[in-house]
Amino acid sequence: MRTWQVKRRKLTHHLIELGGFAIKAGMVDMTGDDRATIFGALLWMAEKLKSDEHEKALALWAGKMKNHSRQKARPTQS
């Protein structure tokens, strides 16, 4: 396999994985698959990361992911 093909496959895998995060977070369903809205939310995130709130935003979002993972790991009680 050529070098450019390997790079292309890695990029494709990475993009698919990132899209999966949007689905797992519920963004696709909650927006009715409105890609403009999803992209707008991502642009808002990028603005936060460029601001003086960079560290605060990273900590907040990482904490949300940890809480989400913990909730998914708990067995549901019936």
C-alpha positions as CSV (number, residue, x, y, z in Angstrom):
1,M,0.0,0.0,0.0
2,R,1.3,3.4,-0.9
3,T,2.1,6.0,1.8
4,W,-0.6,8.4,0.6
5,Q,-3.2,5.5,0.9
6,V,-2.1,4.7,4.5
7,K,-2.4,8.4,5.4
8,R,-5.8,8.6,3.7
9,R,-7.1,5.6,5.6
10,K,-5.9,7.0,8.9
11,L,-7.6,10.3,8.2
12,T,-10.8,8.6,7.1
13,H,-10.9,6.5,10.3
14,H,-10.3,9.6,12.4
15,L,-13.1,11.5,10.7
16,I,-15.5,8.6,11.2
17,E,-14.6,8.4,14.8
18,L,-15.2,12.1,15.4
19,G,-18.6,11.8,13.6
20,G,-19.4,8.9,16.0
21,F,-18.9,11.2,18.9
22,A,-21.6,13.5,17.5
23,I,-23.9,10.6,17.3
24,K,-23.1,9.2,20.8
25,A,-23.6,12.7,22.3
26,G,-27.1,12.8,20.8
27,M,-26.3,15.9,18.7
28,V,-27.6,14.2,15.5
29,D,-30.9,13.2,17.0
30,M,-31.5,16.3,19.0
31,T,-30.9,18.6,16.0
32,G,-32.8,16.5,13.6
33,D,-29.5,15.9,11.7
34,D,-29.2,19.6,11.0
35,R,-25.6,19.8,10.0
36,A,-25.5,23.6,10.1
37,T,-26.6,23.5,13.8
38,I,-24.0,20.9,14.6
39,F,-21.3,22.8,12.8
40,G,-22.3,26.0,14.5
41,A,-22.0,24.2,17.9
42,L,-18.5,23.0,16.9
43,L,-17.6,26.5,15.9
44,W,-18.8,27.8,19.3
45,M,-16.6,25.2,21.0
46,A,-13.6,26.3,18.9
47,E,-14.2,30.0,19.9
48,K,-14.2,28.9,23.6
49,L,-10.9,27.1,23.0
50,K,-9.4,30.2,21.5
51,S,-10.5,32.4,24.4
52,D,-9.2,33.0,27.8
53,E,-11.7,30.3,29.0
54,H,-9.6,27.6,27.2
55,E,-8.6,25.7,30.3
56,K,-12.0,26.0,32.0
57,A,-13.8,24.7,28.9
58,L,-11.4,21.7,28.6
59,A,-11.9,20.8,32.2
60,L,-15.7,21.2,31.9
61,W,-16.0,19.1,28.8
62,A,-13.6,16.4,30.0
63,G,-15.7,16.2,33.2
64,K,-18.9,15.8,31.2
65,M,-17.3,12.9,29.3
66,K,-16.2,11.2,32.5
67,N,-19.7,11.6,34.0
68,H,-21.3,10.2,30.9
69,S,-18.9,7.2,30.9
70,R,-19.7,6.5,34.6
71,Q,-23.4,6.7,34.0
72,K,-23.1,4.3,31.0
73,A,-21.1,1.9,33.1
74,R,-23.7,1.7,35.9
75,P,-26.1,-1.2,35.6
76,T,-29.7,0.1,35.4
77,Q,-32.0,-0.9,38.2
78,S,-35.5,-2.1,37.3
